[in-house]
Amino acid sequence: MTRVLLLGPAREAAGAGHGEFDGDTVGAVLQNAVTRYGVDFERVLAVSQIWVNGNAAESGDHIGPYDEIAVLPPISGG
């Protein structure tokens, strides 16, 4: 299982700071997270950055059981 770290609004929407999910791609793992956490989490996920082991990631990237996906909130500033 792959660990998913949830930060900021993703944590609030999910009601948890992390979870573990099956999947062989980033997208598959995150879809399993959406199934568990629901539509509010899905909305936050749509505007969040996704990183794997500290590097920016794409939905189709392959993932292993010891990898960590981080869902980072959108960053704004001025």
N, C-alpha and C positions, 0 to 999 in steps of 0.2 A: 504494500500500500504506500501511496505517496502522501506525505504530510503537506497540508495547505495552511499557510500562515495568513491570518486575516488581520488587517490593520485598519484603524480609523472607522470610516463609515461601513466598510465590509464587515468588520467585527460587530458593529451595532446591528446591522441588518441580519446577520447570521445568529446573533445571540451567543457567539462563541469566538474565542481567539484563535482557534486552530481546529483542524479535523484531519482525518485520514481517509483517503478514497482510492479506489481501484481505477485503472485506466492506463493505456500505453502511450497516450499523447496528452499534451497540456489541455487541449480542448475536451478530451474525454473525461479527464479528472475533474475539470471545472464544471462540466455538465452534470456529473454525479453530485458535486457540491450544490449546484442549483436545485437539483431534485430534492436534496435534503433540506436546504435552507429557504427555498421559495422565491417568490417573485420579487420581493424587496431586495434580496441579495442579488438576483439577476440584474436588476436595474443598476445597482452599484457596480457590479462586475463590468457592465457595458461601458463605463467611463473610467475604469481603473487600468493601471499598468500592471502587467504580469511579468514577474521575474522568476527564474529558476536558478537556484544556487547562486544568487547574486548577479545574474545576467539577464538582460531583457529577453523575453521569450515570445514565440508565436504559437498560435493554437495548434498547428500541426507538428510542432516539435515533439520528438519522442521523449519519454520520461521513464525513469526507473523507480523501483520501490524505495531507494534510499535518497531520492532527490527531494528538494523542498520547493514548493511553489509559494511565492509571496504575492498577495493581492494588495497592491499599493493604491491609495486614494489618489485622485487627480490632484495635481499641484498647481496652485495659483499664487500669484504674487504681483507685486507692483513696484 
